[in-house]
Amino acid sequence: MSDHGVRMPDATDLVYVDRVPQRELESCNHLLDDPAALNAFYEANGYLLFRNLLNPDSIVRARDEVLAVIAGHGIVEPGDPTGKWTGKPVPYGLEWSDDFVGIGSRLIEHPDNLAVIEKLLGEKPCLVPNVQYRTYAPGGMVTKVHQDGHFSPGIEDYKPVWTTLTPLPREKGGVAIAVGQHKNGSIHNLARPAPFFIPRELVPEDSWATTDYHPGDVLVLHGYVPHGSLPNTTDMVRVSLDARVQSAAYPTAFGAKVKAVTPTSITVDTDFSGELTFSVAEDTFIHVGEPGIRQPFEKLTELVEPGRTLLLVRDGEHATMLRRVTG
């Protein structure tokens, strides 16, 4: 096993009907002021869960803003804070819509929220411009079992932060985690077609855990812990938000405007260091079009045009990932 994945052509794909969580995720609120104990729990289990961590007013504002966007698509009724589903399907790709821009940054950058997130990082945080807004209707889409690190090179330098904006009991489609199964690097099966499902036999059945989540709870996931959403069997829309935070002093993932591009390099204009040039190679994860779909390195100059703003993840002077900005 490695950071790149496994090759098991005869393996059975892991899907959620195979794994019913029997364990309960543990709250880590009592560890928040003990960095050593907090890190030990994270390294042992692959997650941190905090109850009612975020400022309540900031959660209500974000909830109302997200619900207003999906009400505009007819998915919920205008002004309904509960998010009851109207029966209208959720359009594909809505979670990356520009209609949501700014909601995630306003939530994470609330002063109270930055203060508690600083405790998680051990230093002042800033937001990675890669926010996704999950609005899953009953009986609709579920997030496949996956590891964020397989699709997001450089994730070791920042932490995914997930929260729900409305009550999220497990039957509404909460996140389930394979506790402790983050220690083997990527286990996505490269011998199978995209999206390279994880082999069922590599994740012990008794490792799966979930809980009932509440608005303002925060879940922090290790980049290589297998996880995904459960089916929504209620009459309500699941409304949650995925963000990522990193060191404000040493950001490795940032939005930048493209100045020039060659077959092996990209030059961008940054807010913190002006114009910078990074090498691009076969190992650069390029998904500047449809999120989650890796695009060929050979088409770099066709895919990336000057003037466009992208999320760039760097390792020194090398670009490990190029991705569309969402926020």
C-alpha positions, 0 to 999 in steps of 0.5 A: 500500500502507498500514497498512490493506491493499491492494485487488486483487479479481482477485489469487490468494491466497497459500498455502504450497503456492505457496511452498517456502522455499529460503533459510536464516534467519540466527542473530543471536547475534553481534549481541546485544551490538551494539544498532546492528547488531542494529537494522540487521539487523532493519530490513533483514530483518524478523526476528531469530533467536537460538539457545539464548537462553532458560534451558533449565530454563525451557523444560523446565518450559514444555514439560512444562506445555503437554504436560500440558494437551494430554495431558488432551485425549488428544492426546499420552500423559501424561508423554511429553516428545517430544510424539508424536501419539496420533491424536486431533484437536486441538480448535479454539481450544485454543491460547487455552484458559485451561488454559494460563494462566500458562505463558507468563508464567512462561517469559518472566519467568524472570530469565535470560530477562528479562535477554536480552530486555532486550537485544532491547528496549534497556530493561526488558521486560514481557509483553503479556497475549496469549500463544498456545500452538500445538499442531499435529498432523500433517496438521492446521492450519497458520498462514496467511500473514499479517502480525501488524500487520494484526490487531494495531494498535499492534504497532509498540510491542512485539515478538512473541517466538516459541519452540519447546518441542520440537525443530522441524525444518522438516518438523514445521511450522516458521515460514517468513518472507518475508525483507525483505518488511516495508517496504510496510505491510499487504498483506492483500487487503481486496477479498477475504473475511476473513481477507483473504489476501495476494496471491500476486504481492506476495511474491517467491518467492525471499524465503521462508526457514526453518530447523530450530528448537530448544527455547530458540531465539527468533524476533522478527518485524517486525509487517509481515513475511509469515510462517506455519507449514509443514505438519507431515508428521511423527508428532509434535505441533508445540509452540510458544509466541507471546508479545509483549514491550514497554517496562515503563516505557511499556506501550501494551498491557495487561490492564485490568478494564472499569468502564464502556462507552458507544458511543464510550468505555471506562473501565478500571481499570489496575494502573499508573495507576488508572482511565482512559478511552479513546475508541473509534471505527470504527478500533478493532480489536475482537475480544473474542470468537473471536480473529482475528475483527473485530467491529463497532464498533456492537456495542461495548456488547453485546460488552463488559460491565463487570467483564470483563478485556480486553487494551487497546492505546492510542495516547494516550487512544484505544483502537486495539484491544480483545481478550480476554486470553490468557496 
